[in-house]
Amino acid sequence: MGKVHYYEFRQNYSGALETINQVIVSYPSFLPALVKKMKLLLTLQDWEQTVDAAQRKTGSLFLFPCWMRASERQNEKGLLDLKGSV
């Protein structure tokens, strides 16, 4: 995940997305990696893949609105709401 943050800091979003995909393949139940992937896809303005990622991992879109609330607030309470909804 550190490498993903580095790529994101350098604004190499495609490199970050490639790395996060490797993390997801290695650890498919690691929810923070999925959230990071959705954030990267939103940064790249790839709306369809963002929704597809949410549907693929959760079977529904229940995670997506929670994640949006958390990302809008950018605070610990929002992240706790996201964690509590899982």
N, C-alpha and C positions, 0 to 999 in steps of 0.2 A: 504494500500500500504506500510505502514511502516513495517508491519509484514513481507511482502514479501522481503523488503530490508534487514531486519534482517536475515531471512533465507538464503538469497543470500550471505550475509556477512559471515555467518557461513558455507557456502558451502553446505547447505541442500537444494539442488535444487528441490528435489521431494516435500518437504514441501512447498517451495515457489510456485511451480506449483499448488499444491493443493489449497493453499490460493488464488492465482490469479484466479483460476477457480471459487472459491466462489465469488470473486469480480465481475467477468464477468457475473455470473448468476444473481447477485443482480443488477448490473448496465450494461446491455448489450450494451449500446451506449457509454460507457466510453472508448474512444480510447486509452488512455495511458495504460490501463490494457491489451488491446489486444497487444500492442507493447511490453509490459513487458513479456507477455506470449510467444510471438514469440522469444524474446531474450533468455528466459529460455529454450525454446525448442532447440534453436540453441546451447546453452551452453551444453545441454544434447546430442547434435548431433543427434537430431530426425528431420531429414530433411523433411520427409513426413508430419509429424504432423505440422511442421512450415508452409509449403505451404498450407496444409488443413485449418489451422487457418486463414491464409490470405484470402483464397478463401471463406471460410464460412462467414466471417464477411464483406467482401467487394463485393463479387460476382465476383471478378476478382483478378488478381495479381497486379493491379496498385499500391497498397500500399507497397508491398514487396520490389521492387527496391528502392523506396523512403526511406524506413526504413533502407535498407542496406547502402545507401549513408550516412544517418544520423549517423548510428552506426559506420561507418568507420571513419568519421571525428571527432566524439565525441566532437562536439562544438555546440554552440548555433545556429549558422547559419544553420547547418545541421538539427537541430530539428525544426527550423522555416520553412525550406523547406518541411519537413514532414507535419507540421501543415498546411502549405499553400496548399498542394496537396489534402487535404481532402475536 
